[in-house]
Amino acid sequence: MSDESLVIPLEELRVDDKLHFVEEPIAVMDREIKQLKRSCIPIIKVRWNSKRGPEFTWEREDQFKQKYPHLLTKTAPSSSVAS
């Protein structure tokens, strides 16, 4: 008997050339500003498709944006206001 909750849809599964599972970010869940002594650093809470590691991590927004810009453009607030 199989456990349906353990089934991973093929379209969500990513592997590299050595057949290692590739973890990818799914969505940006939250934003904060980390206050340091002399500067402020924008950080974001990221949800991952992780099967082994943490589901959520906090990442520096500038570094994350360089690697995954498509996730930040989707979560940016809209500049147009509906009337």
Backbone bond lengths (Angstrom), bond angles and torsions (degrees), N, CA, C in turn:
res aa  C-N    CA-C-N  psi(-1)  N-CA   C-N-CA  omega(-1)  CA-C   N-CA-C  phi
1 M - - - 1.461 - - 1.534 109.06 -
2 S 1.325 117.24 135.55 1.470 120.63 -178.79 1.520 110.99 -102.94
3 D 1.329 114.95 154.45 1.459 121.80 178.58 1.522 108.13 -98.44
4 E 1.340 117.84 109.77 1.471 122.66 -176.86 1.531 112.38 -61.01
5 S 1.349 118.44 -26.65 1.460 120.42 -178.34 1.530 111.87 -70.07
6 L 1.329 118.02 -14.98 1.458 121.24 179.55 1.526 112.92 -92.27
7 V 1.315 117.26 -2.41 1.462 121.21 -178.92 1.529 109.78 -75.80
8 I 1.343 117.17 130.51 1.462 122.72 177.83 1.524 107.38 -110.90
9 P 1.340 118.21 119.71 1.467 120.08 178.25 1.528 110.51 -58.03
10 L 1.322 117.76 138.35 1.462 122.03 -176.63 1.513 112.97 -59.33
11 E 1.337 118.54 -34.05 1.462 119.93 -178.65 1.530 111.93 -68.16
12 E 1.338 117.85 -17.69 1.460 120.90 178.16 1.523 112.08 -92.35
13 L 1.313 118.48 -11.12 1.447 122.64 -175.56 1.525 110.43 -90.09
14 R 1.333 117.01 125.63 1.462 122.74 177.88 1.522 107.72 -125.18
15 V 1.330 116.57 132.66 1.456 120.90 176.33 1.524 109.01 -130.33
16 D 1.342 116.24 152.11 1.459 119.79 177.97 1.522 109.88 -90.70
17 D 1.330 116.62 -172.94 1.463 119.82 -175.92 1.528 114.00 -68.53
18 K 1.336 117.54 -12.24 1.470 121.33 176.19 1.532 110.56 -102.36
19 L 1.323 115.80 13.30 1.469 123.96 -179.85 1.524 113.10 62.11
20 H 1.340 116.28 31.65 1.455 121.15 172.29 1.526 108.21 -91.69
21 F 1.318 116.25 141.42 1.461 121.42 178.65 1.523 109.82 -64.31
22 V 1.316 116.79 131.16 1.463 121.88 179.55 1.527 108.45 -101.15
23 E 1.335 115.39 118.28 1.459 119.72 178.56 1.519 108.62 -84.79
24 E 1.335 115.19 133.34 1.457 120.77 -178.37 1.518 109.70 -128.62
25 P 1.334 116.68 150.00 1.463 119.65 175.96 1.525 110.10 -72.54
26 I 1.321 115.64 142.32 1.466 121.09 179.34 1.524 110.57 -101.08
27 A 1.330 116.33 -44.43 1.467 119.53 -175.46 1.518 110.92 -159.26
28 V 1.331 115.41 155.41 1.457 122.45 171.35 1.528 106.55 -92.05
29 M 1.335 116.11 121.46 1.457 120.89 -172.97 1.535 113.29 -96.33
30 D 1.340 116.74 -30.03 1.463 119.57 -173.82 1.526 109.04 -159.47
31 R 1.335 116.48 162.38 1.465 122.69 176.49 1.517 109.14 -133.36
32 E 1.339 115.44 144.84 1.460 121.33 175.54 1.522 108.67 -145.77
33 I 1.325 115.66 167.41 1.457 121.51 173.22 1.525 106.65 -115.05
34 K 1.345 115.60 120.02 1.464 121.38 178.41 1.518 107.81 -87.12
35 Q 1.339 117.17 119.46 1.455 122.51 -177.54 1.527 109.42 -91.01
36 L 1.329 115.98 116.88 1.458 121.36 174.13 1.525 108.21 -105.57
37 K 1.322 117.98 178.26 1.468 120.44 -177.43 1.519 112.86 -56.62
38 R 1.340 116.70 -46.91 1.467 119.54 -174.36 1.515 114.29 -116.34
39 S 1.320 117.88 1.32 1.470 118.51 -178.06 1.525 111.18 -154.19
40 C 1.315 114.20 167.98 1.460 122.49 175.51 1.524 107.41 -118.78
41 I 1.323 116.75 134.93 1.454 121.01 -179.18 1.522 109.23 -120.94
42 P 1.349 118.03 120.87 1.463 119.93 175.80 1.531 109.53 -71.33
43 I 1.334 115.65 129.55 1.460 120.94 176.74 1.521 109.14 -125.22
44 I 1.335 115.71 156.00 1.459 121.00 -179.53 1.526 109.45 -130.66
45 K 1.319 115.34 147.44 1.455 121.53 175.03 1.527 107.19 -92.51
46 V 1.335 116.04 120.27 1.456 122.05 -173.91 1.523 110.12 -110.90
47 R 1.326 115.95 135.29 1.463 121.63 173.38 1.523 108.18 -96.28
48 W 1.345 117.11 130.65 1.463 123.62 -177.19 1.520 110.72 -111.00
49 N 1.341 115.46 159.48 1.463 120.76 174.97 1.528 109.89 -88.90
50 S 1.317 116.60 29.87 1.454 123.83 -172.73 1.520 112.96 -64.25
51 K 1.321 115.41 134.51 1.460 120.71 174.79 1.524 111.11 -102.52
52 R 1.350 116.93 -19.35 1.465 120.64 -177.73 1.519 112.43 -118.52
53 G 1.326 117.90 -36.91 1.461 121.89 -176.24 1.520 111.84 -91.84
54 P 1.334 116.06 -167.12 1.471 119.79 179.67 1.525 111.69 -67.95
55 E 1.332 116.51 147.22 1.466 120.82 178.28 1.523 111.08 -75.68
56 F 1.352 117.46 -32.13 1.459 122.58 -179.24 1.528 109.81 -125.90
57 T 1.334 116.93 141.22 1.464 121.79 172.42 1.519 108.66 -141.05
58 W 1.335 115.72 156.76 1.458 121.57 172.40 1.516 107.58 -96.30
59 E 1.334 117.02 130.49 1.459 123.35 -177.59 1.522 109.78 -128.36
60 R 1.340 116.42 152.67 1.469 120.04 172.85 1.516 108.10 -68.36
61 E 1.316 116.66 127.98 1.465 120.64 -176.15 1.527 112.66 -61.38
62 D 1.338 118.34 -40.81 1.461 120.16 -178.12 1.529 111.91 -64.83
63 Q 1.342 117.50 -41.45 1.462 120.55 179.51 1.527 111.37 -70.63
64 F 1.322 116.48 -38.90 1.465 121.10 179.93 1.528 110.57 -66.11
65 K 1.345 115.60 -39.65 1.469 120.58 -178.51 1.528 111.81 -62.84
66 Q 1.344 117.58 -33.78 1.466 120.76 178.77 1.526 110.88 -65.63
67 K 1.323 116.91 -36.76 1.461 120.93 -175.68 1.530 112.73 -88.69
68 Y 1.336 117.18 -35.78 1.469 121.76 -175.86 1.533 111.22 -132.20
69 P 1.329 118.86 61.90 1.478 120.09 -175.98 1.520 113.48 -62.57
70 H 1.324 117.91 -29.00 1.471 121.20 -177.80 1.527 112.10 -63.18
71 L 1.314 118.81 -30.44 1.465 120.22 179.86 1.519 111.98 -73.79
72 L 1.303 117.17 -31.08 1.462 119.27 -179.43 1.517 112.25 -80.61
73 T 1.329 118.42 -30.82 1.459 119.25 178.23 1.526 110.65 -69.96
74 K 1.345 117.24 -32.03 1.465 120.22 178.82 1.515 111.73 -70.19
75 T 1.357 117.07 -29.98 1.463 119.58 -174.67 1.526 112.31 -95.40
76 A 1.330 117.46 -3.66 1.462 120.00 -179.97 1.530 109.61 -67.65
77 P 1.325 116.93 138.33 1.469 119.52 179.01 1.519 111.12 -64.16
78 S 1.296 115.52 144.52 1.453 121.05 -179.25 1.511 110.38 -72.52
79 S 1.337 117.52 138.94 1.459 120.73 -179.63 1.531 111.66 -86.66
80 S 1.331 116.58 -13.45 1.462 118.23 179.23 1.532 110.01 -91.04
81 V 1.304 114.81 141.76 1.460 120.30 -178.35 1.526 108.82 -111.10
82 A 1.318 116.54 126.39 1.477 120.77 179.09 1.519 109.42 -72.44
83 S 1.333 117.66 138.12 1.458 120.15 178.66 1.495 110.91 -104.71
